[in-house]
Amino acid sequence: MPPSQRRVLIIGGSFSGLAAGRDLGSHYLVTWTRAEYFEYTPGVLRAYVKPKHLDALTFTLQPVIETRMGCKYIWGEVKELNGAEKTATYKPIFTSERETIDFDYCIIAAGCNFGPFHKWGESLWFPTIHEDARPEGSWPHLDERYLEGRRRHVLEEFNFLKSLNDKSATCLVVGAGFIGVEWATEIQHFFPRVKLTIIDFLPQPLGPLPASAAKYCETWNEGAATCCTWIVEKYMNKVGIKQFYNTKYDAKNTEFWKSIDLPNGADKEYVCIGVKASNYFMPKETLSEKGPGGGGKKPDDWPIPPIPKISYPGEEMCIVACTNIEKTDRLLFQSKTVDCCGDPLKVWDMHWPWGAGMFATSLGPDDACFVAGANWQKNSGLMCVWGQVCAVQKEFIEASKTDAWSVLDECAYGFIGRCIWYFVHHTPVHLFGGGPRWGVSAETRSQGTCASLDRLVWCSFGGCFDGSVGSGDWC
């Protein structure tokens, strides 16, 4: 006899993990494993140049998960996941011995790191929370599994930037994507004496986005009539950030440095390109060796085109995973074969979520641009908000996700925040993206019969949703 409530293990307590708990907590016995705190990653760049902002981006997870959501929180790190036995081995933060927990369903919401050239994906933009990564990292004296360790790291980097500003040092930002552009413009605003240069291998900043958004960040908004055709290059020109595109980063080549007008090199380099999975606990047969999709594949050859590794699409994919868990539960444990409308119960494919096509890029605290409707095709999407209005829009999004006044904070289970975002994540009608027109309830291909559903032991965001350990692309 199955237990009256099935057990769901969620690995990760950021955007997707918390979204899964909100959807499943009232019907399942939900347990989290995660570091001490939540951090609003899209806003962390501002914290490095304005340290007090970190308080607005973070909160400790235990009171939220256990008191507000009524679920179980384990402060620890998962070391091994066994799909066949439906168990996870983890190490609690305050003990040296490992423990084991079993589950009926497991949602992997471990996110990603932003340092593709580092063994552990180390970067400023995400805390080093893996025990084995700390000794091999650049700041082993800081333990970012604790919120105080993260705060001290932010303060250290702030003081370092201040020292660069005091001596008018040169700084190279490698990569003119979202992180690179935001980082360069944040440094320029708060430390204007730093001499900044930004480079990218692509011919323009924000490469995947429409040319209007790239031009807005590259140029400067000189009027509403022309903002959609000018808009990231001239902005950076206006504030004195040198830009070099179609340029390959080669730090060991003296000709490279001469080509970007830094013949003596830069006093500081920040590499802001690529991502790296944060799933070291997964069985090796599920991991790809050469990046997403196994490497060398074009987007149209993937089961799902590459999805931006940002919070919003992660939350939307999480909702699909939760819906599939509920359908699987009815099929396997409740002996139901049809839904409330009499239609056959089916587990649906993952799809490219419509929310993956929305990007808000900051250009310092007073400017930004917002793109909607983008997809995996180059120059897709439409820039629909820009300037100070967009900067206010970004502030509102941040506040509704992680506001200090918890009533507005969706991630901390605030009532108003949940009301704002519920219908965004549970979109009843898809106008664009790869999902069905009428939500996750019609028009998608069935994943198989009930006989195949016993393989569905975990749900992962970023790969094929078939539960098989050989699917290869786990995020």
PAZA-768346 format. One record per residue: x, y, z of N, C-alpha, C in turn; residue in one letter. Coordinates in pm, whole numbers, plus 50000, padded with zeros to 5 digits. Example, Ala and Ser with C-alpha at 12.3 -4.5 7.8 and 13.67 -1.06 7.14 Angstrom:
<nodes>
513194943150780512304955050780513204967050780a;512854977550708513674989450714512905000350787s;
</nodes>
This chain:
<nodes>
500844988050000500005000050000500885012550000m;500655021649906501435034049907501035042750024p;501925051450071501565060550178500445069950133p;499685075050230498575083850195499055096450127s;500275100850159500885112250092502255107950039q;502475110049909503765106749853504805117149894r;506055113049889507165121449934507885127449814r;508065140549817508755147749710510025153849768v;511165150749708512435156749747512795167449644l;513035179649690513435190649603514895193949633i;515745192649534517155196049548517355210049494i;517535219649583517665233649544516525241849599g;516845253749649515835262249711515835276249655g;516065277449524515985290649462514645291849389s;514605298549277513335301749212512515289249180f;513115279749108512375267849066512015258949183s;512965257049275512685248549390511555253949476g;511555267049499510485272949579509155272549504l;509185274249373507955273349294507365259249304a;508225249049300507735235249314507085233149450a;507705238549555507125237049688505785243849702g;505635255549640504345262449648503245254349582r;503585247449473502555239749402502275226249467d;503275219949526503125206149574502955205049725l;503265215649798503325214649944502045210550012g;500895214049954499625210950020499145196749994s;499765189649900499295176249865500335165349885h;501595169349905502665159549919503525163050039y;504295153250086505265155650192506555160450125l;506785173450130507865179650055509045182450147v;510235178650101511485181050175512465188250083t;513125198550136514145205850061515535202550113w;516525202550024517925203150064518535215249994t;519245223450071519735236150013520675242750113r;521395253150066522215261450153521305269650246a;521885278150326521145285150431520145295250379e;520365300950262519625312950223519225312650076y;518245320850045517845323849908518525336749866f;518965337249740519535349549687518915352349551e;518485364749533517895368949407519015371649307y;519395361349233520555361949145520495373349043t;519335376248981519325387148882519735400748937p;519695402549068520045415449125521375415849196g;522135404749192523335403949275524455413049224v;524455416549095525475425649044525435439049117l;524225443749145524065456449216524635455449357r;524555443949419525045442349555526555444349563a;527295440349461528745441849464529175456449458y;528385464849395528745479049387527995487349490v;527005481249554526205487849657525855477249761k;526785474049852526645462149938525365461450020p;524815472650062523605471950143522435466050066k;522545465749934521465460149853521335445149872h;522385438549922522315424049944521185420550040l;520925428950138519855426150235518495425250166d;518325432850058517045432549986516925420449894a;518025413349874518045402149780518025388649847l;518165388149978518365375250046517405373450164t;517155361050196516475357450321516855343050354f;516785339450482517085325750522515885316750491t;516165304650450515115295850397514305288650504l;514925285150615514235276650712512905282550760q;512835295350800511545300650845510485300550736p;510895302850613509945303150502509415289250472v;510335279750457509935266250416509155259050527i;509625259950649509005252150756507835259550822e;507935272650841506875279850911505765284150816t;506125290250705505095295350614504535284650522r;505415276050467504945265950372504535252950439m;505015250550559504675238150628505355225950572g;506555227850516507325216650460508575214150544c;509405204950502510615201450576511835207050505k;512735212850583513965218750527515175211850586y;516065207250499517345201350542518465210450492i;519205216150584520345224350547521515215050524w;521765211950399522815202650366523025201650217g;523995193750176524345192250034524145177849990e;523405176049881523225162649825524515158349758v;524995146549796526245141249744526025130649636k;524895123849642524655112949546523155110849532e;522735108549409521325105949381521195092349315l;520365083649372520175070149319518735068849271n;518555069649138517205069149082516555055649094g;517345044949080516785031449085516205028549224a;516915032749328516445030249464515625041849521e;515535052749446514805064749489515325069649624k;516625071549630517255076749752518255087549716t;518505096349811519525106649797520405106249921a;521715106749899522675107550008523115121950023t;523005127250144523335141350166524185142850292y;524845154150302525655157150419525095169550487k;524525168250607524025179950679525165189650710p;524855202350720525865212650734526685211250861i;526095206050969526785206051098527295192351140f;527305182551049527815169351084528815164850979t;529645155251015530625149850921530135137050854s;529075131150907528535118650854527445121450751e;527385113150649526345114450548525095106850591r;523965111650544522685105350573521945102650443e;520925094250450520165090450331518685093350352t;518055098350248516625100850250516015094550126i;514815088750140514155082950024513005091849978d;512515089049859511485097549801510665089549701f;509505094849668508715089549558508965097349430d;509165110349445509485119149332510625128349375y;511455131849278512555141049308512605151849200c;512605164149241512745175449148514145181249166i;514895181549057516245186949061516175201449015i;516345210449107516285224849078517555231349130a;518695225249093519985229349148520585241349075a;519965245548965520455257348896521775254948824g;522505265848800523765264948728524745275048785c;526005273348747527045282948780527425290748655n;528185301448673528445310448561529925311648527f;530715301848567532135301948533532505289648453g;532315289448321532505277248243533935272348238p;534925280948266536325276948256536885271848389f;536095273048494536535268348625535975254348650h;536745246048715536315232248740534945231648804k;534675240648899533415240648971532475251748925w;532815258148815531945268848764531965281348851g;533055283548924533105294849018532975308248946e;532195317249006532075331048958531525339549071s;531605352649052531045361749153529525360749159l;528915356849049527465358349036526665347749111w;527345337449160526635327049234527545322349347f;527025320749467527885316849580528465302849562p;529645300849617530275287549616529705279649734t;528785270649704528055263749810528375248949818i;529245243849729529615229749734530855227949821h;530785218549910531865216250006533195213749936e;533205205449831534455201949764534995213249678d;534155223049646534595234049560535375244649636a;535115246249765535745257049840537275256349841r;537895244649869539365244349873540005247449738p;539285245249628539845247549495539395260749435e;538755269049515538235281749465539175293349489g;538735305249448539545317349459539365324349592s;538375320249671538155326349802537865315449906w;538815306249928538585295250023538445299750168p;538865312050197538745317150334537315321150368h;536445321450267535045325150289534145313050268l;533195311050357532255300050345530885305650305d;530605305350175529375311350124528165302350139e;528315291050205527145283250242526355290450351r;527025299650418526395307950520526135321950464y;525055327950501524735341350453525805351450492l;526375350050612527415359250655528665357750568e;528985345550526530105343550435529875350350302g;528655349550252528315356350126528435371450143r;527945376550255528015390950279529465395850283r;530335388250346531735392250355532405391750217r;532005382350133532545381949998532135394449920h;530875398249932530395410349864531185422649910v;531435423650040532185435050092533635434950043l;534235423250034535605422349984535675427249839e;534755422749756534785426849615534475441749601e;533585446949684533295461349682534545469449713f;535275465249815536495472549852537555471349744n;537585459849676538535458349565538175467849451f;536885468649417536445477949313536755492349352l;536595495449479536905508949527538395512049507k;539245502049531540675504149510540995506149362s;540295498849273540475501049130540075515249092l;538965519849149538485533349119539475543949169n;540045541749286540965551649345542195553749259d;542635543349190543845544649109543535545048959k;542265547248924541845548248784542365536448702s;542135524448755542665512348693541885508648567a;542495499848487541825494648368541145481448402t;539985479148342539185467148371538605461848241c;538795449048216538265442448097537115433248135l;535965435148071534815426348087534725417747962v;534855404647978534825395347865533415389747852v;532765393147743531395388647720530415400047732g;529715403047623528745414047622527325408547617a;527105397747692525755392847711525095400247825g;524065394247884523315401147989524205404548108f;524965394648156525795396848274526895406948242i;527555405248128528645414248095528215428648082g;527115430948011526625444647993526185450748126v;525435443148204524985448448333526175451148426e;527145442048428528295443748517529115456048477w;529365457748348530135469248303529435482348336a;528135482948314527415495448339527225498248489t;527135487748569527065489748714528385495348767e;529495489548722530805494648765530975509148721i;530595512048597530765525648547529965535848628q;528765532148669527915541648742528455544348882h;528845533948952529245535549092530745538149109f;531555534449009532995536749015533445542948883f;533075555448858533255561548725534705563448682p;535665562448775537055564448737537705551748682r;537045540448697537565527948638537445528748486v;538525525748417538545526148271538115512648217k;536905512048165536265499448129536365496447980l;536575483747950536535478647814535715465847815t;534845464147716534035452047705534225446047566i;534375432847559534575426247430533585414647417i;533375410447292532535398747267532905392747133d;532765379647123533065372447000532025375346891f;530805379046934529725381946840529845396246787l;529105399546681529235412846620528515423946694p;527765420846801527045431146874526825426547017q;526505435747110526165431547246524815424847248p;524545417347356523265410147371522955402447243l;523915394247199523855387847069522545381547029g;521865373747115520645366947071519445376147057p;519495388147113518325396747116518185404946989l;517005411046968516805419046847517785430746842p;518065435146721519045445846702518655458546774a;517345461146788516925473346857517375473547001s;517295461947070517745461347209519255462447216a;519955455747125521415456647125521865470847103a;521255477747006521635491446978521315500747094k;520245497747168519915506247283521005505547389y;521465493447417522515492047517523845497247465c;524045496147335525325500047278525395515147254e;524255521047222524225535447198523605542547315t;522885552947288522245560447395520905565147346w;519905564747428518575568847389518545584047368n;518525588347243518505602647213517115607247173e;516085600147216514735604247183513865592247156g;512595593347192511705581947178511525577647034a;511635587146942511395583746802512475574646746a;513675575246801514765567346746515265556546841t;514655555446961515215546347061515165531847017c;514175527946936514065513946896515065510346787c;515705519946727516705516746626518105519946673t;518245527446778519555530646832519785522646957w;519495518247026519495516047172520585507247209i;522425490647289523225491047408524545497447373v;524845499747235526185504347202526385519047236e;525485527847192525725542147210525585546147356k;524775538447431524735541047576526125539247635y;526775528147601528105525647657529135535347600m;528945539547475529815550047422529665562947500n;528435566347532528155578747603528835579147740k;528835567547809529395567247944530875563447944v;531465561747826532895559747817533385545447827g;532525535647801532945521647801533395517847661i;534655514147644535155510047514534595496347478k;534275494547349533655482147304534385476547184q;534595463347187535225456447075534445443547050f;533885442546928533095430746893533815422846783y;533305411046754534005401646665535445399346715n;535595398846846536915397846908536965385647000t;537915376946974538085364847056539005367747173k;538605363447291539405365447412540595356047411y;541795361847421543035353847421544035361047511d;543935358747640544705366447737546205364447724a;546645353447663548075350547653548715356347527k;547915362447443548385367747315548565382847324n;549785387747304550035402147313549295409847204t;549095403547089548365410246981546915412647018e;546355403347096544975405347142544865418147224f;545775420147316545725431947402545935444747321w;546805444247222546995456047138545735459147058k;545025448747016543845450846932542695457447007s;542715456847140541645463247218542175475347296i;543275480747248543855493147303544295491647449d;544715479547485545275477247618546605469847602l;547615476547544548875469647514549575463947637p;549305469447753549915464547877548985455447957n;547895451147894546925442847965546005451148052g;545145444448125544185451148214544545448248359a;544265457648446544505455548589543585444848646d;542395443348585541435433448633540615428348516k;540375415248513539535409148410538355402148476e;537175404048420535975397048463535435389248343y;535395376048355534905367548247533415364948270v;532595369548178531135368848193530515361448075c;530985349448049530455341747937530135327647984i;529035322447931528705308447950528175304648087g;527725292348098527235286548222527805272548238v;527705267348358528155253748387527175247248483k;526825234948458525835227948540526305226748684a;525335226048773525625224748916524995211848968s;525315200848902524635188048930525635176848953n;526655179549033527735170049053527265157149122y;526115157349181525595145749254524885135849163f;524655139449038523895130848948524715118848904m;524065107648870524785096248813525545100448688p;526755095348670527595099748560526975097048424k;526165086548414525585083448283524545093648239e;524115102248328523145112448292523795125748254t;525115126848269525805139548248526465139948111l;526345151348044527025153047916528415158747940s;529375154547858530765158547878531095171847812e;530345175747711530695187547633529605198147636k;529005199847752528015210347764526635205647728g;525655214947725524255211447698524105204047566p;523325193447571523025185947450524155176947404g;525275176347479526405168247439527425175647355g;527115188247318528055196247241527915193947092g;528125204647013528155203346868526795202746801g;525705204046873524385203246813523815217046788k;523095218346679522385230646650521075230846729k;520565242846762519335243546842518185235346787p;518025234946653516905227546595517075212546608d;518295207846642518535193546657518275188646799d;518055197746893517835193947032516385189947053w;516105181047149514705178147182513945190747223p;514645199647295514135212947327515245222747291i;514955233447215516015243247187516605248647316p;517845253447313518505258147436517695269047506p;517495267047635516675276147714517585284847800i;517365297847803518205306447888518205301648032p;519405301248092519535296348230519295307848327k;518045312248329517635323148416516385318948493i;515975327248586514955323148682513595320648621s;513145329548534511765328948486511445315948411y;512205312148307511905299448239512065287448331p;512995288348428513125277448524511855275348603g;511225286348645509965285248719508865279448632e;508805283648506507755278548419507925263648391e;509165259248370509405245048348509085237048473m;509355243348590509035236848716507535234048728c;506715243448684505255241448692504825229748605i;505425228248487505125216648402505525203848473v;506705203848537507155191948610506195188448723a;505725198648796504785196048905503465190448853c;502995195748740501765190648679501945175948640t;503105172648586503355158748547503445149548668n;504005154548778504035146448900502605143548947i;501745153448944500365151548987499635141748896e;499865142648766499225133248673499765119048695k;501085118048711501685104948737501145098748865t;500965106948967500465102149094499045096549079d;498235103349002496865098448982496855085348904r;497755084248807497795072148726498335060248806l;499405062248879500075051148946499485047449080l;499095057449159498685054949297497185056249321f;496505063649234495075065649255494215058349154q;494845051149063494135042948962493155051148879s;493515063848853492675072248769493245072548628k;492385072648530492815072748391492295084748313t;491345092248371490795104048305490815115648402v;490795127848350490765139648435489335143548466d;489145155148527487805159248570486855161648453c;487395163648333486565166048215486355153348133c;486895142148182486725129548110487775126748005g;488765135747992489835133547895490895124247954d;491585116547871492615107447923493735114947994p;494165109648106495295115548177496585111948103l;497385121948072498645119948001499735128548064k;500935123348058502105131048101502645138247978v;502885151347993503205159547877504705161847862w;505105163947737506495167547709506845181047771d;508125182747804508615196147833508625204047702m;508625217247713508625225647595509405238447623h;509695245747519510375258547534509365268547591w;509545273147716508515281347780508485295547725p;507285301047717507145314547660507885325047743w;507975322847875508665332447960510165332947936g;510715322847865512145323147834512475334047733a;511485340147674511705350447574511595364547627g;511615366147760511525379547818512815382747891m;513415394047859514685398047918514635412847956f;515045415848077515185429748121516645431948157a;517325440448082518755442748099518985456548159t;519635457048274519925469748340521135476448276s;521065489748269522195497848227522465507748339l;522995502548450523095510648569521745511348638g;521625519048746520375519448822519265527748761p;519565535748658518585545348606518145542648464d;518585531648405518225528748267518185513648248d;517425509248148517285494948120516525493447989a;516475481147937515605478247823514985464447843c;513755462947796512985450547817512535445147683f;512815432147662512465425247539511485414047570v;510445412647489509475401747504509335394447370a;508925381947377508645374247256509865368447188g;511035368647253512225362747192512165347547200a;512895340947112513015326447118514445322447082n;514655310147041515995305247014516545310046879w;515725317146802516175322146672516805336046688q;517875338246617518615350746627517745362746592k;517915373446669517215386246646515705385146660n;515205375246731513765374346755513385382946874s;512115385546889511615393447000511415408046965g;510805415147058510485429247038510835437047163l;511595447747149511885456347263510685465447285m;510055464247401508795471247423508855481647536c;509865481047624510015491047730511495494447741v;511795507147765513195511247777513295523847863w;514525527447895514755539747970514415538348118g;514095549648181513815549848325512575541848360q;511595541448268510385533548293510765518848311v;511675514048228512095500048238512905497648365c;513705507648407514445506348532513495504648649a;512395512348649511375510948754510705497248744v;510455492648621509855479448602510725468648665q;512035469348645512945459448703512925460048856k;512855472148910512785473549055511505467049109e;510405468749037509145462849083509205447649077f;509765442248968509895427648957510715422149073i;511825428749102512685424249211511945424749344e;511205435749369510485437049495509395426549509a;508725423449399507635413549406508155399449425s;509435397249395510035384149414510695382649551k;511345393049598512125391749722512175404949796t;510995409749835510895422349908511085419950057d;511705429550125511935428050269510625427450346a;509575434150294508245433250357507565420950300w;507595410250374507325396850321505975395450253s;505025404250278503715402950216503825404450064v;504855411550015505015413649872505955403549808l;506555394949886507655386449841507135372649803d;507095369749673506615356649629507525345449675e;508845347249663509765336549696509735333249845c;509435343249930509315340750074507865338050113a;507035334250016505645330150039504775341750083y;505095353750034504255365250062502975364849981g;501865369250039500555367849976500455375949847f;500825388849852500695397349734501615392649622i;502845388949657503765383849556503235371349488g;502645362449564502075350349503500895353749413r;500085363449453498955367649369499445373549237c;500515381349244501045387749123501555377349024i;502295367449075503025358448987502315345248958w;501245341849029500635328749009500195326648864y;499455336148812498915334248676499975336848569f;501085342748608502195343948514502835330348493v;503065323048602503695309848590502705299048546h;501445300748579500425291048539499635296748422h;500345300648317499715307448205498665298648140t;497395303048136496355294748075496395294647923p;496965305247862497025306147716498445310247676v;499065302747585500415305647536500325312547400h;500735325247395500715332547270501995330447190l;503095326847258504335323747190505135314247275f;506245309047220507015298647287506675285147226g;507145274447288506965261147231505875252947298g;505115258947388504095251547461502775250847388g;501825243047441500495242147381499745255347397p;498855258047305498095270647310497355272047441r;496745261147489495915261747610496625255347728w;497755260847763498455256147883498945241847870g;499265235747983499775221947981498595212447997v;497685212747902496505204147914495995199247781s;496615203747671496135199647541497225201247437a;497045194747323497825196647202499275191847211e;499735186647327501105181747333501135166647318t;502245161747274502395147547247502455139647376r;501735128447382501765120147502503145114247521s;503555113247645504885107847676504855092647689q;503675086747684503645072147691502485067447777g;502405054547795501315048747872501705047548017t;500755043348097500995042048240502115032048268c;502295022348181503325012248204504725018348201a;504905029448127506225035448118506485045648228s;505485048848306505625059748402506405055848526l;506675042848546507445039248663508905043548649d;509295048148532510645053448516510735067948561r;509625074148585509605088448614509905090848761l;511185088948798511535090648938512005104548971v;512515111648875512905125348903512525134148785w;512475146848810512145156548707513285166548702c;513785169148583514925178348572514595189248473s;515045201548503514765212948415515935214848321f;515675213548191516725216248094516955204847997g;516345193248018516565182047928515255175447890g;515365163847828514155156547790513435151747914c;512145153447916511365149448033510865135348013f;511775125548016511315111748000511745102948116d;512465108848213512815101448332513885090948312g;514345088848189515355078648168516725084148200s;517575075848258518865080748308519825083648194v;519505079748073520425082247962520075094347878g;519155102547923518715113647838519785124047816s;520775124647906521985132047875522035146447916g;520985154147899521075168547921520345172648046d;521065172548157520485176548286521025190048324w;520145198448375520555212148404520705214248554c;
</nodes>
